[in-house]
Amino acid sequence: MDKQTLIDNLNKDLADELGAIIQYTTYAAKATGPYRPQLAAFFLEEVADEQMHALFLANKIVALGGEPTTIPAKVPAAKNNREMLEAVLAAEIEAGKNYTQRAQEAEEFGDKGLVIQLEDMVRDEMGHSEESERMLRDWPV
């Protein structure tokens, strides 16, 4: 794994985290119905984790000699609470896969600190996806 490829891949992850911040913020505003307060709170609680991930990634990209992206990934449209939760679940599962891959790349690159941080981020994303999945289990169709 060469440094530039790692920087490029971390920048893709950063774009995804910036998109997640927008996604959670927007979905919190769009939540409706009797569970709106709880759903909006759930979405807003996730923003802090995504911000920490984004800050870590931006700092690591700079430390490696790169330039952090300022362009977020596209946020999926969602018309209702169920679609929002489904989009969040898909994004969190994808983030977990991406960070698992990135940890392997960091290992190959020889940056043990990055490996550990990325593995922690995998844990965070998997926790988010499990919570989203549990919320969707009995959510009306």
Residue, then its C-alpha position, 0 to 999 in steps of 0.5 A: m500500500d503506497k501513501q497516496t493510495l491510502i490518502d485517497n482512500l481516507n479522503k473517500d472515507l472523509a467524504d462519507e463522514l461529511g455526508a453522514i453528518i449532513q444525512y443525520t442532520t437533515y433526517a433529524a429535521k425531517a423526522t415525523g409522527p409520534y416517534r419524532p422526538q426519539l427519532a430526531a434525538f437518535f439522528l442527532e446523537e449520531v452526528a457527534d460520532e461522525q464529526m469525531h470520525a471526520l476530524f480524525l480522518a482529516n487530521k490523519i490525511v494532513a499528517l500523511g501529507g495530503e489535503p482533506t476533501t471538503i466535498p461530502a458524499k451524496v446523501p440519499a433521499a428519503k421520503n419517510n422515517r422508514e426510508m431514513l432508517e433504511a438509508v442510515l442502516a445501509a450507510e453504516i454497514e458500508a462504513g463498517k466494511n470500508y473501515t475494515q478494508r482501510a484497517q487492512e490497508a493501514e496494516e500493510f502500510g505499517d501504521k499501527g496507530l491508524v489500524i487501531q483507530l480504524e478498528d475502533m471506528v468499525r466498532d462504532e459503525m457496527g453499533h450504529s448499524e445494529e441500533s438502526e436495524r433494531m429500530l427497523r425490526d418492528w417499524p411499520v411498512 
